[in-house]
Amino acid sequence: MAQGTLDETQRALVKKKFEILRQASFGFTQDRLLHIQEEDLKSWTDECTAELRREITSAAPSHIKIALTDFRPLRCISLQCRPL
């Protein structure tokens, strides 16, 4: 889905989660779990996960393969960084 399908709240949420993951994973080079807080979960959709995945993939080092898995029932997203 295109970024246009997200509303302002969702875009801000994706941006916030992107920045948390970028800093916590040292530039998308270390695996991390990202907790989605209860109030954020109300706005978080599959499109948000897809947009976050696109942003991470475009920002990650070219020698790193990124896997992003949304575990909505557990309120977390798994970021896995693997060398190519």
C-alpha positions as CSV (number, residue, x, y, z in Angstrom):
1,M,0.0,0.0,0.0
2,A,1.2,3.5,-0.7
3,Q,2.1,5.9,2.0
4,G,-1.0,7.9,1.1
5,T,-3.2,5.2,2.7
6,L,-2.0,6.1,6.1
7,D,-3.5,9.0,8.1
8,E,-1.5,11.6,9.9
9,T,-1.6,9.7,13.2
10,Q,-0.4,6.5,11.5
11,R,2.4,8.3,9.6
12,A,3.6,9.9,12.8
13,L,3.5,6.6,14.6
14,V,5.5,4.9,11.8
15,K,8.1,7.7,11.9
16,K,8.4,7.3,15.7
17,K,8.8,3.5,15.6
18,F,11.3,3.8,12.7
19,E,13.4,6.2,14.8
20,I,13.3,4.0,17.8
21,L,14.3,0.9,15.8
22,R,17.0,2.9,14.0
23,Q,18.6,4.0,17.2
24,A,18.1,0.7,19.2
25,S,19.4,-1.5,16.4
26,F,22.5,0.7,15.7
27,G,21.5,1.6,12.1
28,F,19.6,-1.6,11.4
29,T,22.5,-3.9,12.1
30,Q,21.3,-5.7,15.2
31,D,18.1,-7.7,15.9
32,R,15.6,-6.0,18.1
33,L,12.0,-6.3,19.3
34,L,9.9,-3.2,19.2
35,H,7.0,-3.0,21.7
36,I,3.8,-1.4,20.5
37,Q,2.1,0.4,23.3
38,E,-1.6,-0.1,23.9
39,E,-2.5,3.4,22.8
40,D,-0.5,2.9,19.6
41,L,-2.0,-0.4,18.9
42,K,-5.3,1.2,18.1
43,S,-3.9,3.0,15.1
44,W,-1.3,0.4,14.0
45,T,-2.4,-1.5,10.9
46,D,-0.8,-3.9,8.4
47,E,-0.2,-0.8,6.2
48,C,1.8,0.7,9.0
49,T,4.0,-2.4,9.2
50,A,4.4,-2.4,5.4
51,E,5.4,1.3,5.5
52,L,7.8,0.7,8.4
53,R,9.4,-2.2,6.4
54,R,9.8,0.0,3.3
55,E,11.5,2.8,5.3
56,I,13.8,0.4,7.1
57,T,14.8,-1.4,3.9
58,S,15.6,1.9,2.2
59,A,17.7,3.1,5.2
60,A,19.5,-0.2,6.1
61,P,23.0,-0.9,4.9
62,S,23.1,-2.6,1.5
63,H,24.9,-5.7,3.0
64,I,22.1,-6.3,5.5
65,K,18.9,-8.2,4.8
66,I,16.0,-7.0,6.9
67,A,13.0,-9.1,8.1
68,L,10.2,-7.3,9.9
69,T,7.5,-9.5,11.5
70,D,4.4,-8.0,13.2
71,F,3.2,-10.0,16.2
72,R,0.1,-8.0,16.9
73,P,-1.3,-10.3,19.6
74,L,2.0,-9.9,21.5
75,R,2.1,-6.2,20.8
76,C,5.6,-6.3,19.3
77,I,7.4,-6.2,16.0
78,S,10.5,-8.3,15.4
79,L,13.4,-6.7,13.5
80,Q,15.9,-9.3,12.2
81,C,19.1,-8.1,10.5
82,R,21.1,-10.7,8.5
83,P,24.2,-10.2,6.4
84,L,23.7,-11.0,2.7
